[in-house]
Amino acid sequence: MFRRIIVLELKMIASAFQQKLCISLSWATRTYPRIYQIYSSW
């Protein structure tokens, strides 16, 4: 019983971490080309 609760907690933490990772990756793919354009225009 107790072990099952720990597994559920780990799964929730893992899914939340995965969502944050996906959000930051999509933000990076949107932002880095813009930064590259600014640097290449100099």
MDAnalysis code that builds the backbone (N, CA, C; Angstrom):
import MDAnalysis as mda
import numpy as np

u = mda.Universe.empty(126, n_residues=42, atom_resindex=np.repeat(np.arange(42), 3), trajectory=True)
u.add_TopologyAttr("name", ["N", "CA", "C"] * 42)
u.add_TopologyAttr("resid", np.arange(1, 43))
u.add_TopologyAttr("resname", ["MET", "PHE", "ARG", "ARG", "ILE", "ILE", "VAL", "LEU", "GLU", "LEU", "LYS", "MET", "ILE", "ALA", "SER", "ALA", "PHE", "GLN", "GLN", "LYS", "LEU", "CYS", "ILE", "SER", "LEU", "SER", "TRP", "ALA", "THR", "ARG", "THR", "TYR", "PRO", "ARG", "ILE", "TYR", "GLN", "ILE", "TYR", "SER", "SER", "TRP"])
u.atoms.positions = np.array([
    [0.833, -1.205, 0.000],
    [0.000, 0.000, 0.000],
    [0.867, 1.254, 0.000],
    [1.797, 1.304, 0.946],
    [2.657, 2.486, 1.047],
    [3.532, 2.618, -0.187],
    [4.028, 1.486, -0.679],
    [4.886, 1.506, -1.862],
    [4.106, 2.004, -3.078],
    [2.815, 1.640, -3.156],
    [1.988, 2.071, -4.278],
    [1.817, 3.590, -4.268],
    [1.664, 4.170, -3.080],
    [1.540, 5.629, -2.972],
    [2.814, 6.298, -3.475],
    [3.966, 5.756, -3.106],
    [5.245, 6.323, -3.551],
    [5.348, 6.256, -5.070],
    [4.922, 5.137, -5.656],
    [4.983, 4.989, -7.111],
    [4.079, 6.016, -7.780],
    [2.879, 6.224, -7.227],
    [1.967, 7.215, -7.798],
    [2.568, 8.609, -7.710],
    [3.181, 8.921, -6.571],
    [3.819, 10.232, -6.407],
    [4.931, 10.418, -7.437],
    [5.746, 9.398, -7.625],
    [6.836, 9.487, -8.598],
    [6.296, 9.676, -10.008],
    [5.194, 8.990, -10.329],
    [4.607, 9.146, -11.660],
    [4.080, 10.560, -11.859],
    [3.458, 11.122, -10.820],
    [2.947, 12.488, -10.927],
    [4.091, 13.475, -11.101],
    [5.154, 13.300, -10.316],
    [6.318, 14.184, -10.425],
    [6.940, 14.061, -11.813],
    [7.035, 12.832, -12.318],
    [7.642, 12.618, -13.629],
    [6.812, 13.270, -14.729],
    [5.484, 13.156, -14.646],
    [4.643, 13.746, -15.690],
    [4.704, 15.263, -15.632],
    [4.734, 15.828, -14.416],
    [4.841, 17.282, -14.289],
    [6.182, 17.762, -14.836],
    [7.251, 17.024, -14.537],
    [8.573, 17.387, -15.039],
    [8.607, 17.308, -16.560],
    [7.938, 16.273, -17.114],
    [7.896, 16.112, -18.561],
    [7.164, 17.286, -19.205],
    [6.058, 17.723, -18.588],
    [5.312, 18.859, -19.131],
    [6.167, 20.113, -19.110],
    [6.864, 20.353, -17.990],
    [7.726, 21.532, -17.901],
    [8.826, 21.471, -18.951],
    [9.380, 20.277, -19.149],
    [10.438, 20.106, -20.143],
    [9.917, 20.405, -21.545],
    [8.710, 19.906, -21.850],
    [8.137, 20.163, -23.178],
    [7.866, 21.647, -23.365],
    [7.363, 22.313, -22.315],
    [7.075, 23.747, -22.418],
    [8.365, 24.522, -22.647],
    [9.411, 24.196, -21.892],
    [10.669, 24.932, -22.042],
    [11.315, 24.638, -23.393],
    [11.151, 23.417, -23.893],
    [11.703, 23.089, -25.210],
    [10.987, 23.856, -26.309],
    [9.657, 23.936, -26.219],
    [8.913, 24.680, -27.240],
    [9.242, 26.162, -27.152],
    [9.434, 26.677, -25.918],
    [9.814, 28.082, -25.758],
    [11.190, 28.326, -26.375],
    [12.107, 27.389, -26.168],
    [13.458, 27.543, -26.713],
    [13.438, 27.511, -28.237],
    [12.651, 26.619, -28.820],
    [12.619, 26.536, -30.279],
    [11.969, 27.769, -30.881],
    [11.100, 28.438, -30.113],
    [10.520, 29.691, -30.608],
    [11.490, 30.846, -30.438],
    [12.266, 30.833, -29.359],
    [13.074, 31.995, -29.007],
    [14.447, 31.991, -29.670],
    [15.089, 30.829, -29.759],
    [16.456, 30.797, -30.276],
    [16.596, 31.279, -31.715],
    [15.681, 30.964, -32.637],
    [15.821, 31.529, -33.991],
    [15.777, 33.049, -33.989],
    [14.963, 33.628, -33.108],
    [14.880, 35.088, -33.012],
    [16.208, 35.663, -32.535],
    [16.792, 35.038, -31.512],
    [18.092, 35.496, -31.002],
    [19.156, 35.363, -32.092],
    [19.097, 34.257, -32.837],
    [20.067, 34.042, -33.916],
    [19.906, 35.098, -35.006],
    [18.670, 35.470, -35.327],
    [18.447, 36.510, -36.335],
    [19.014, 37.843, -35.867],
    [18.824, 38.163, -34.586],
    [19.345, 39.429, -34.056],
    [20.869, 39.443, -34.160],
    [21.510, 38.333, -33.758],
    [22.972, 38.291, -33.813],
    [23.486, 38.314, -35.243],
    [22.801, 37.641, -36.154],
    [23.280, 37.602, -37.537],
    [23.035, 38.932, -38.243],
    [22.070, 39.714, -37.767],
    [21.817, 41.019, -38.395],
    [22.897, 42.022, -38.005],
    [23.564, 41.800, -36.842],
    [24.666, 42.673, -36.456],
    [25.830, 42.433, -37.410],
])
